[in-house]
Amino acid sequence: MLASALAVQRANEAKTAKRKKDIERQFSGWDGSHHAVVEETKNRMSNPDSFEHIETRYKETETGISVVMRFRGSNAFGGVVTNIAFAEVNENGRVISLTIE
């Protein structure tokens, strides 16, 4: 009985470690930004070349992760503004939804 409980515990620990590693791969080791969220955000910007990452934070969910990213960029009038992107990302790193405020 004890051996099977230990096996289950080790399997759960391995699953958790794999999930953590899979999530970490989605982020830049340089500035901590989420690769797919940055790309999707740039696709929605009027001047994607002006994108400047400030900060990214995330929280694990049952189906993936919730990402909050602060960034700067120029708007349609040429002024530099700071925005926040809220994204839901699945376990594979694909952006499911993105809202920019």
C-alpha positions as CSV (number, residue, x, y, z in Angstrom):
1,M,0.0,0.0,0.0
2,L,2.8,2.4,0.9
3,A,4.6,1.7,-2.3
4,S,1.6,2.5,-4.4
5,A,1.0,5.7,-2.6
6,L,4.6,6.7,-3.1
7,A,4.4,5.8,-6.8
8,V,1.3,8.0,-7.1
9,Q,3.0,10.9,-5.3
10,R,6.1,10.6,-7.6
11,A,3.9,10.5,-10.7
12,N,2.1,13.7,-9.5
13,E,5.4,15.4,-8.8
14,A,6.7,14.5,-12.2
15,K,3.5,15.8,-13.8
16,T,3.8,19.1,-11.9
17,A,7.5,19.5,-12.8
18,K,6.7,18.9,-16.5
19,R,3.9,21.5,-16.4
20,K,6.2,24.0,-14.8
21,K,8.9,23.4,-17.4
22,D,6.3,23.6,-20.2
23,I,5.1,27.0,-18.9
24,E,8.6,28.4,-18.3
25,R,9.5,27.6,-22.0
26,Q,6.7,30.0,-23.1
27,F,8.6,33.0,-21.5
28,S,11.7,34.9,-22.5
29,G,14.7,34.2,-20.3
30,W,15.9,37.7,-21.2
31,D,13.0,40.0,-20.2
32,G,10.4,37.6,-18.9
33,S,7.9,38.4,-21.6
34,H,5.5,35.7,-23.0
35,H,6.5,35.0,-26.6
36,A,2.9,34.5,-28.0
37,V,1.4,37.4,-26.0
38,V,4.1,39.8,-27.4
39,E,3.5,38.6,-31.0
40,E,-0.3,38.9,-30.7
41,T,0.0,42.3,-29.0
42,K,2.3,43.6,-31.8
43,N,-0.2,42.4,-34.4
44,R,-2.8,44.7,-32.9
45,M,-0.5,47.8,-32.6
46,S,-0.5,50.6,-35.1
47,N,3.3,50.7,-34.9
48,P,4.6,47.3,-33.8
49,D,8.2,48.4,-34.1
50,S,7.6,50.8,-31.2
51,F,6.8,47.9,-28.8
52,E,8.7,48.0,-25.5
53,H,8.1,45.3,-22.9
54,I,7.9,46.6,-19.3
55,E,6.7,43.7,-17.2
56,T,4.9,40.4,-17.4
57,R,3.2,38.4,-14.6
58,Y,1.2,35.2,-14.8
59,K,-1.0,32.9,-12.8
60,E,-1.6,29.2,-13.5
61,T,-5.2,28.2,-14.3
62,E,-6.8,24.8,-14.8
63,T,-6.5,25.1,-18.6
64,G,-3.3,27.1,-18.9
65,I,-2.2,30.5,-17.7
66,S,-3.5,34.0,-17.3
67,V,-0.9,36.6,-18.4
68,V,-0.8,40.3,-17.6
69,M,1.8,42.3,-19.5
70,R,2.6,46.0,-19.3
71,F,4.2,47.6,-22.3
72,R,4.9,50.9,-24.1
73,G,4.4,51.8,-27.7
74,S,3.4,54.7,-29.9
75,N,-0.3,55.1,-30.7
76,A,-1.9,56.2,-34.0
77,F,-1.0,59.9,-33.2
78,G,2.7,59.2,-32.6
79,G,2.5,59.6,-28.8
80,V,4.1,57.0,-26.6
81,V,1.6,55.3,-24.2
82,T,1.7,52.6,-21.6
83,N,-0.8,49.8,-21.9
84,I,-1.7,46.6,-20.2
85,A,-2.5,43.4,-22.1
86,F,-4.6,40.7,-20.4
87,A,-4.3,37.2,-22.0
88,E,-5.5,33.7,-21.5
89,V,-3.0,31.2,-22.9
90,N,-3.6,27.5,-23.2
91,E,-1.1,24.8,-22.0
92,N,0.6,24.8,-25.4
93,G,1.3,28.5,-25.3
94,R,-1.3,29.6,-27.8
95,V,-3.2,32.8,-27.0
96,I,-6.9,32.1,-26.5
97,S,-8.0,35.6,-25.7
98,L,-6.2,39.0,-25.5
99,T,-7.6,42.3,-24.3
100,I,-5.5,45.5,-24.3
101,E,-6.3,48.5,-22.1
